[in-house]
């Protein structure tokens, strides 16, 4: 990403006005954008994201891209989701709650930073999903 000197100066001035040290701002940004492989909440989130992305890729290949909520229903109703859910200590499975939570998570603008090519591979392979395809199936940006 390229930032102009004016943008950098505005950001630094804002940090000064808010009395946020530069090192603290860097730590906050690092924590907000970094995936923690040891945190079970992060693992569960990325597992759900992967299942969702694979469902969207499958729909895209069939040229039948459903709405995001319909894709969430398909994911949550899949045996793979149920199997993965059992590996985390969440208590009894509630389908409606899981569909709602997955949809909220997928559509949350703060989560869009995780939908990067480096985080997702095609199902059953080690080949990364191209960023252009992710943009099309997740953000609905047409190529």
N, C-alpha and C positions, 0 to 999 in steps of 0.2 A: 504494500500500500504506500502510495506517495502522498505526503501531506505538504502543503505549502508552508512557508515560514510564518505566514500570517496565522494559519490554523494552529500551528504549534505554539506561537506566542499567545494566542487567545486561550488555549488550553492551560498553559502555564500560569497566565494571569488569573484564570478561574480558580486553579488550585490555590494560588496565593490568597485570593479573596475568601475562599472557603477554609483557609488555614489547614490545608491538607499537604503534608510533606510529600515530596516527589517519590520517595522510597515507599511510603505507605500506599500511595496511589498505584504504584507498580505492583505491589503485593496484592492489592484488591483486584486489579485487572487480571493478574496471573491466576488467582484463585477462581475468579468468575469464568475464565475461559479454559481452564485446564480440567481434563478428565482424570479423576482419581481411580486407578485400577484396584485400590484396596478398600474403597468405600462401597458398601453393598448397595446403598441408594443409587450411587452413580452407575454401578454395574447393572442394576435392574433397569434404570432409565435407558442406558445404551442398549441393553438387550431388547427392550420394547421398541426402541427406535429401529434397531436392525430388523426385527420382525415386521414392523410397519413398512420400512423401505423395501424389503423383499416382496411384500404384498403389492406395493405400488409398482415395482418393477414388473412383477408378474402381470398385473392389470395393463401396464403400458405395453408390454410385448403382445398382449392379446388385443391391443388397440381399444380397450374398454376401461379407461381410467374412471373409476367411481369417485363419488364424493369422499372427502377425508373421513367423515363419520361412518360411511359404509365400509371403508377400508378398515377402520378401527374395529367395527363389529366382526369383520372377517378374521382379523388378527386375534381378537380376544376369544372368539369361538373355536380357534384352531387347537388341535391336540398339542401342538408344540408350545403354545402359550400356556396351556394348563400344566404341561410338564415343567416348564421353566418356573411358573408361579410356585409350584410345590418346593422348589429348591431354595426359596427365600422364606423367612419366617414372618408371614403376613397374616396368618389366621385364615378363617374360612373364605372361600372364593365367592365374590359377589359380582356377577357378570355385568349388571347395569353400572355399578360403581367403577369397574375396571374400564368399561367402554368410555364412560364420561371422563375419567382421569386421563386415559390415553389421548383422547381427543383434545382435552385442555392442554396437555403437555405438548402435543404435536403442533398446536396452533399458537402456542405462547411465543411471542416475538423474541423473548430472552433466550429461548432454546434454539433458535435458528443458527446460532454460532456453531452448534454441534453437527449440523448437517453439512459436513465437508467430506470430500472424496477420501481423504486419508482415514476417516473413521468407519467407512463401509466397504464391504466387498460383496461381490455377487455370491448368492447362496451356493454353497458347496465348492467354492473356489477361493483363491487368494488374490484374485484380480479386483483392484479397486473400481468402484462404480464411478464413472466420470462425473465431474462437477456439473457439467451441462445437463446430464440426465437427472441428477439430484434436484437441480433447480427446477426442472420441468415437472417432476413428479411430486415434489414437496411444496415448493413455493408457487407452482403453476406459472412459471415464466416460460413462455413458448420460445423455442430456439429459432 
